[in-house]
Amino acid sequence: MKKVRYFASLAVVLSVLGSNPASENTALHILKQRQRYTLSVALEFSKKNRNAAERVLSMLTDVGPNAYATGFVVGDGLVMTAYHVVSGKLSVSKRRLLGFKANDELQVRAYVNGCPARVVKADQEADLVLLSVCTSPKDAKNPTFQTDPEVNQPIVLIARPHENSLLRRGVFQGPYTFEGKQFWSIKVDAVDGFSGSPVYNEQGEIVGVFCGYDSSEQLAFISPSAKAQKFLEEYNAGNP
């Protein structure tokens, strides 16, 4: 049985930089070039259909975002991340960590750089979403994609679940099926907050977008670059 975890962080911040001397120069170069385009996505989960007393209590106890994920800039004021990040769906254990009941229906608000982020295109099947944000690097350009990675090809994941950038090195593995949907798998260490992180090859091309982790197989799975590329092209062509 697959034990899959989604990696939106529940207000947990970890910062680890792997050490692999053979690829360190390349990885650090990618980090330098891509780091500024990787952004934290702050998430504020709340219960849907709250009664009057619950709404008042929520206003009195509101302390801001209670979870974090990662996104990356794909255009002027446009950020891509994983769909499940903004779906409002959490595991029972994470619901309880945030003070919700197991059967509570949740809603979520997303923020980037302190401003509300608006969903402009979503693909639940590919686990991808595009967010319109108030600020992004002025020189942001459309990313390039590698649509034919090879098994055991080195990859670099860059995450920003909060204030610190995280870099993880790993290798591409191949096809992966989850709930009847087709993804790709990578071998990489993963922690909460990685959902939506861009996964690059050593040339800085997008290999995929981090979706989750299968602990039974000890591998992560990503939305393939071809799906992410098509998703972005459709939006740019005026097909929201």
N, C-alpha and C positions, 0 to 999 in steps of 0.2 A: 504494500500500500504506500502510495506517495505521500510524504509529509511535506507539504509545500508551505513556505512562509513568504508573506509579502513584507517588503522592507520599507515601510513608512515608519519613521522613528517617533516614538512616543516621548518627546522632550528628552532624548538621550543624545549626547554628543560624544563621538569618539573620533580620534585622529591618529591614523597609522600610516606610515610611509614604508612600504616594503623595501627590502634590501636584496637586490640581485645585481651584483657588480657588472655582469655581462651586458645587461640591458639598461643600466641606470642612466647613462648619458642620453639614450634615446627617450626613455620615459620622462626624464626631467625636461627634455626639450619639448615634448608634447604637453607636459603640464604647464610649462611657461606659455606656450602658444594658445592652449585651450582653456586654461584655468579661468580666465576672466569671462569666458562665455558660459561657465557652469554656475548656476544660481541655486540658492536655497529656496524651496517652496514651503512656506509656513502654512500650517493647516489648523483650522479651528473647528473641531467637531462639536456638535450640539444635538440634542434630541429633537426630532421632528414632532410637530403637533403638541407642543407644550401647553399646559394649562396656565392660567394667570399666575398662580403661585410659583410655578416653575420658571416662568419668564422673569418674574421679579427677582427670584433667587439667582437666576443666571446673570442678571445685570449686576447684582451685588457682589457676586463671586467671580466675575469675569477677569481673568488674568492674561488674556490674549491667547495666542496659538498654543495648542497642547500636543502637536505632532509636527514632524518635519519630513520632507522628501527632497528630491533633487530634480532640477530641470536644466535645460541648456538652450541657449539662444540660437534660433534658426532664421532670424530675420529681424527687421526693425520693429521692436515692441512685441516680438513673437517668441514664445518659449514652448518647447516640446517636453512632455514628461509622460509617465505611464497613466493610463486611464483610471486604473484602480485607485490611484492616489486621491482623485477628486470624486470618486463614486460614492463615498460615505459608507462603504462596506468595510467592516473590521472583524477580525476573529473574536470569538467570545472572550478569550483571555485578554485581548487588548481593550475590548469594551470595558471590562471590569477594571483594568488598570486606570482607565480614564474616568471611572466612577459611574459608568452606565450599566444597565441591566442587560442580560444576555439577549433578550428579545426586543430591546429598544431599537427603533428605526432612527438612523442617524442622518444628519445632513452635514455638509462640510463647506467651509469658506476657505479659499486659497488666497495667499498674499505673496507677492514677490517684491523685495525691497521696500516692504512696509505698505505697499499699495494693493488694493483688491485686484485679483487676477480673474479675468472672465473667459470662460470656455467658448471658443469660436469653432472648434471642430473636434469630434470625438469618434473613435473607432474601438468599440468594446472588444470586438473579435481580435484585433491586433494589440489590444491593451495600449493604445496611444491616444494622446489628447494634445491639442494646441491651446495655449493660453495667451490672451492679449494682456500685456502688462504695461505699466505706465512708463517704465524706464528700462533701457538696455544699452549696451555699448554702442556708441554712434557708428562705429565701423563694422557692425555686425554684418556678416555675409551668410548666404546659404551654405550649409555644410556640404562636403563631398562624401560619397558613400562607397563602401566596398561591398559589392553584392555577391562575391564568390570567395569567401574566406576558406582557407584550407585547414584540415584537421591538424591540431597542435601548433597552429600559427599563434605567435605571441599577440596578446591584446593588453590594452591599458584602460582601466576604468577610472573615471574621475567623478567624485561625488562631492556634494556640498550640503549635507543635511542641516547645517546651521551656519556658524561663522567660519569654520575652518574647512579648507579643501582637503579631501582625502584622495590618495592615489593608490590603486591596487593593480598589480600585474597578474596576468594569468594566461591561459591558452584557450583557443577556440576548440570546441569538441565536435559539434555537428547537430543534426536535427533532434528535436525534443517535442513530445506531444503532451499537452496538459489540457484536460477536460475537452478532448477532441479537437483542440486548436493547435496549430503548428507554430512552434517557436524554434530557436536555436539554443544550444547549451554552451556554457563556458565553465572552465575550472578557475575559480577565483574565491578568495575569502570575502565574505559579505557580512555586513552589520546593518542594523536598522538605520534607515535614512537613505539607503541606496536606490530605492525605487525611483525610476525615471532617469537614472544616471546614464550619460552617454558612454558607450564602449567603443574605443578606437583601435585601429591597427597602428603599427609603428610609423606609418606615414601620416597619421592624423586624420584618416578617413573613418567615418562612422561605420562600425560593424553591426551595431544594434543598440537597443534601449533596454536597460535592466528592468526586469519584471518581478522576479521572485527567486526563491531558493528551495531546491528539493533536498532536504536533509537525508532522505533515504538513499539517494544517489550521490550525495555530496557534490552537487553541481548547481550552478545558477542557470536561469534561462532568460533569454532576451528576445525582444521583438526584432525580427530580422531587418537588416538594413534596407532590403528591397521594399518591405512594407512601409518603413518609415519614409523612404524616399518618395514612394507613390503618394503616401498620405500628405506630405508637404507639397508635392507638385500639384495635387488636386486642389488644395487650398489656394495656392498661388495662381491657379488657373480660374479661380472664382467658383469653385465647387465646394462650399462649406459642408 
